[in-house]
C-alpha cells in the first residue's frame, strides 16, 4: 500500500508539472541550461545488424558530439550547434577489416517542458562517412557516403555538469545511441 501511495504521488506531481507548462516555455532554454553552455556527449550505438562467426571482429559504433547552446532570432530561441564524430569497425581476422568514420555538423532545438535537469531536443546532422578497409579480394572501395539525419534526444543531468543521454534516429552509424553527457 505504501508503494502504491508513493507511485500515485509521483504521477500526480508529474501531471501537475505538465499542466503548469505554457506554450511560451518553448522559447526558453530548459531549466539548468543557458545560452552559453557547452555539452559533450560520449556514447555507444545500439541496435544494428551484426554478423557473428569464427574469427569475426566487431567494434560497436562509438560516438562523440560537442554542442554549444546559442540564442537565435529576435525571440532568442533555444538552439544549439555542434559537431559529431563516430567510428565503427568490423571484419574477419587476417582476411579483411572495414572501418567507418563519420564526421558532421549538427543543428538542434531544445524543448522546455519545465522539468528540472531534463533537456529534450530535436537535431539534424549533415556530414560525410568515410570507408577504409584492409585486406585483399574485398569488394568495397575506399570511398564513403553523405551523412545526414534527424534525431530526437534527451539528456538528464544528475548533477550540475554530469548526466546521461539517449538519441534515436540514424546519424552516427546506429539507430540508437546512449552514453554520458558533460555540461560545462
TORROBA-620624 format. One record per residue (C-alpha): z, x, y; chain; residue in three letters. Coordinates in nm, 4 decimals. Example, Ala and Ser with C-alpha at 12.3 -4.5 7.8 and 13.67 -1.06 7.14 Angstrom:
BEGIN
REC_0.7800_1.2300_-0.4500_A_Ala
REC_0.7140_1.3670_-0.1060_A_Ser
***
This chain:
BEGIN
REC_0.0000_0.0000_0.0000_A_Unk
REC_0.0831_0.2867_0.2343_A_Unk
REC_-0.2616_0.4462_0.1758_A_Unk
REC_-0.4371_0.1158_0.2416_A_Unk
REC_-0.2460_0.0782_0.5685_A_Unk
REC_-0.3468_0.4313_0.6807_A_Unk
REC_-0.7128_0.3666_0.5950_A_Unk
REC_-0.7031_0.0388_0.7909_A_Unk
REC_-0.5558_0.2178_1.0959_A_Unk
REC_-0.8284_0.4865_1.0770_A_Unk
REC_-1.1059_0.2247_1.0558_A_Unk
REC_-0.9641_0.0287_1.3494_A_Unk
REC_-0.9320_0.3476_1.5565_A_Unk
REC_-1.2963_0.4399_1.4868_A_Unk
REC_-1.4096_0.0873_1.5710_A_Unk
REC_-1.2164_0.0946_1.8980_A_Unk
REC_-1.3840_0.4234_1.9919_A_Unk
REC_-1.7304_0.2831_1.9234_A_Unk
REC_-1.6628_-0.0338_2.1234_A_Unk
REC_-1.5494_0.1815_2.4170_A_Unk
REC_-1.8883_0.3579_2.4141_A_Unk
REC_-2.1223_0.2809_2.7051_A_Unk
REC_-2.4972_0.3481_2.7346_A_Unk
REC_-2.4478_0.5909_3.0248_A_Unk
REC_-2.2489_0.8129_2.7838_A_Unk
REC_-2.5895_0.9256_2.6526_A_Unk
REC_-2.6452_1.1049_2.9843_A_Unk
REC_-2.3404_1.3292_2.9328_A_Unk
REC_-2.2572_1.6141_2.7003_A_Unk
REC_-2.0259_1.5213_2.4102_A_Unk
REC_-1.6532_1.5915_2.4571_A_Unk
REC_-1.5919_1.9636_2.4152_A_Unk
REC_-1.9473_2.0623_2.5182_A_Unk
REC_-2.0711_2.1642_2.8606_A_Unk
REC_-2.3927_2.2817_3.0208_A_Unk
REC_-2.3067_2.6484_2.9765_A_Unk
REC_-2.2143_2.6510_2.6054_A_Unk
REC_-2.3919_2.8695_2.3503_A_Unk
REC_-2.3872_2.7563_1.9868_A_Unk
REC_-2.4653_2.9833_1.6914_A_Unk
REC_-2.5362_2.8126_1.3570_A_Unk
REC_-2.5362_3.0160_1.0358_A_Unk
REC_-2.6029_2.8453_0.7054_A_Unk
REC_-2.7924_2.7895_0.3846_A_Unk
REC_-3.0610_2.5419_0.2827_A_Unk
REC_-3.0258_2.2907_0.0009_A_Unk
REC_-3.2477_2.0508_-0.1977_A_Unk
REC_-3.5616_2.2409_-0.2723_A_Unk
REC_-3.7609_2.2873_-0.5907_A_Unk
REC_-3.6645_2.5967_-0.7873_A_Unk
REC_-3.8389_2.7372_-1.0952_A_Unk
REC_-3.5933_2.8711_-1.3475_A_Unk
REC_-3.6823_3.1116_-1.6238_A_Unk
REC_-3.6194_3.4522_-1.7687_A_Unk
REC_-3.6311_3.7245_-1.5034_A_Unk
REC_-3.6765_3.4699_-1.2208_A_Unk
REC_-3.5170_3.5823_-0.8945_A_Unk
REC_-3.4317_3.3290_-0.6264_A_Unk
REC_-3.2795_3.3809_-0.2825_A_Unk
REC_-3.1993_3.0413_-0.1259_A_Unk
REC_-3.3022_2.9688_0.2324_A_Unk
REC_-3.0650_3.1243_0.4846_A_Unk
REC_-3.0852_3.0242_0.8460_A_Unk
REC_-2.9629_3.1372_1.1847_A_Unk
REC_-3.0139_2.9421_1.5050_A_Unk
REC_-2.8866_3.0049_1.8545_A_Unk
REC_-2.8835_2.7242_2.1117_A_Unk
REC_-2.7972_2.7144_2.4825_A_Unk
REC_-2.6928_2.3876_2.6453_A_Unk
REC_-2.8858_2.3003_2.9618_A_Unk
REC_-2.8947_2.0067_3.2005_A_Unk
REC_-3.2461_1.8732_3.2610_A_Unk
REC_-3.3691_1.6440_3.5364_A_Unk
REC_-3.2016_1.4654_3.8232_A_Unk
REC_-2.9649_1.2867_3.5843_A_Unk
REC_-2.8628_1.6200_3.4268_A_Unk
REC_-2.9446_1.5030_3.0745_A_Unk
REC_-2.7683_1.6934_2.7911_A_Unk
REC_-3.0402_1.9062_2.6275_A_Unk
REC_-3.0351_2.2433_2.4549_A_Unk
REC_-3.2949_2.5136_2.3998_A_Unk
REC_-3.2847_2.7909_2.1467_A_Unk
REC_-3.4403_2.9758_1.8596_A_Unk
REC_-3.4354_2.9751_1.4808_A_Unk
REC_-3.4763_3.2443_1.2166_A_Unk
REC_-3.4906_3.1704_0.8432_A_Unk
REC_-3.5559_3.3598_0.5190_A_Unk
REC_-3.6230_3.2637_0.1574_A_Unk
REC_-3.7375_3.4725_-0.1397_A_Unk
REC_-3.8414_3.4108_-0.4987_A_Unk
REC_-4.0386_3.5696_-0.7786_A_Unk
REC_-4.0255_3.7389_-1.1172_A_Unk
REC_-3.8551_4.0721_-1.1792_A_Unk
REC_-4.1053_4.3612_-1.1905_A_Unk
REC_-4.4047_4.1206_-1.1582_A_Unk
REC_-4.4189_3.9695_-0.8092_A_Unk
REC_-4.1890_3.8595_-0.5290_A_Unk
REC_-4.2664_3.6250_-0.2406_A_Unk
REC_-4.0849_3.6452_0.0965_A_Unk
REC_-4.0957_3.3680_0.3573_A_Unk
REC_-3.9677_3.4366_0.7073_A_Unk
REC_-3.9655_3.1553_0.9631_A_Unk
REC_-3.9212_3.2015_1.3381_A_Unk
REC_-3.9464_2.9469_1.6150_A_Unk
REC_-3.8161_2.7845_1.9286_A_Unk
REC_-3.6030_2.4700_1.9453_A_Unk
REC_-3.5561_2.1899_2.1985_A_Unk
REC_-3.2860_1.9325_2.1352_A_Unk
REC_-3.0926_1.6449_2.2864_A_Unk
REC_-2.7160_1.5816_2.2471_A_Unk
REC_-2.5941_1.2280_2.1738_A_Unk
REC_-2.2500_1.1491_2.3123_A_Unk
REC_-2.0610_0.8892_2.1071_A_Unk
REC_-1.7281_0.9704_2.2734_A_Unk
REC_-1.5770_1.1211_1.9565_A_Unk
REC_-1.3815_1.4367_2.0312_A_Unk
REC_-1.5211_1.7568_1.8715_A_Unk
REC_-1.8312_1.5781_1.7338_A_Unk
REC_-2.1773_1.6836_1.8512_A_Unk
REC_-2.4726_1.4859_1.7155_A_Unk
REC_-2.8262_1.5732_1.8172_A_Unk
REC_-3.1988_1.5486_1.7550_A_Unk
REC_-3.4056_1.8667_1.7718_A_Unk
REC_-3.7701_1.9614_1.7465_A_Unk
REC_-3.8902_2.3043_1.6387_A_Unk
REC_-4.2185_2.4925_1.6697_A_Unk
REC_-4.2968_2.8399_1.5438_A_Unk
REC_-4.4517_3.0268_1.2537_A_Unk
REC_-4.3658_3.1067_0.8907_A_Unk
REC_-4.4804_3.4487_0.7686_A_Unk
REC_-4.5542_3.5108_0.3994_A_Unk
REC_-4.5393_3.8543_0.2412_A_Unk
REC_-4.5359_3.9469_-0.1235_A_Unk
REC_-4.5198_4.2431_-0.3520_A_Unk
REC_-4.6874_4.2619_-0.6905_A_Unk
REC_-5.0303_4.2554_-0.8438_A_Unk
REC_-5.2542_3.9785_-0.9728_A_Unk
REC_-5.0905_3.7240_-0.7467_A_Unk
REC_-5.2935_3.4502_-0.5813_A_Unk
REC_-5.1180_3.4366_-0.2437_A_Unk
REC_-5.2367_3.6352_0.0539_A_Unk
REC_-5.0163_3.7808_0.3271_A_Unk
REC_-5.0654_3.5034_0.5771_A_Unk
REC_-4.8496_3.2213_0.6974_A_Unk
REC_-4.8458_2.8759_0.8446_A_Unk
REC_-4.7364_2.6919_1.1548_A_Unk
REC_-4.3708_2.5937_1.1522_A_Unk
REC_-4.2864_2.2605_1.3100_A_Unk
REC_-4.0412_1.9821_1.2526_A_Unk
REC_-3.7986_1.7249_1.3819_A_Unk
REC_-3.4397_1.7295_1.2608_A_Unk
REC_-3.1231_1.5280_1.3054_A_Unk
REC_-2.7978_1.7171_1.3065_A_Unk
REC_-2.4254_1.7064_1.3595_A_Unk
REC_-2.1624_1.9654_1.4378_A_Unk
REC_-1.7904_1.9119_1.4045_A_Unk
REC_-1.5600_2.1672_1.5652_A_Unk
REC_-1.2151_2.2134_1.4121_A_Unk
REC_-1.1143_2.4499_1.6914_A_Unk
REC_-1.2468_2.5343_2.0370_A_Unk
REC_-1.5067_2.7790_1.9039_A_Unk
REC_-1.5457_2.7168_1.5291_A_Unk
REC_-1.6839_2.4297_1.3270_A_Unk
REC_-1.9298_2.3112_1.0653_A_Unk
REC_-2.2849_2.1800_1.0993_A_Unk
REC_-2.5444_1.9928_0.8985_A_Unk
REC_-2.9134_1.9267_0.9737_A_Unk
REC_-3.1685_1.7229_0.7861_A_Unk
REC_-3.5447_1.7425_0.8236_A_Unk
REC_-3.7933_2.0125_0.7287_A_Unk
REC_-3.7939_2.3054_0.9664_A_Unk
REC_-3.6312_2.6087_0.8106_A_Unk
REC_-3.7669_2.6236_0.4542_A_Unk
REC_-3.5448_2.3436_0.3165_A_Unk
REC_-3.4736_1.9729_0.3662_A_Unk
REC_-3.1003_2.0001_0.4310_A_Unk
REC_-2.9110_2.2867_0.5936_A_Unk
REC_-2.5334_2.3270_0.6096_A_Unk
REC_-2.3118_2.6000_0.7438_A_Unk
REC_-2.0774_2.7276_1.0121_A_Unk
REC_-2.1082_2.6733_1.3871_A_Unk
REC_-1.9673_2.9039_1.6531_A_Unk
REC_-1.9401_2.7931_2.0159_A_Unk
REC_-1.8945_3.0404_2.2997_A_Unk
***
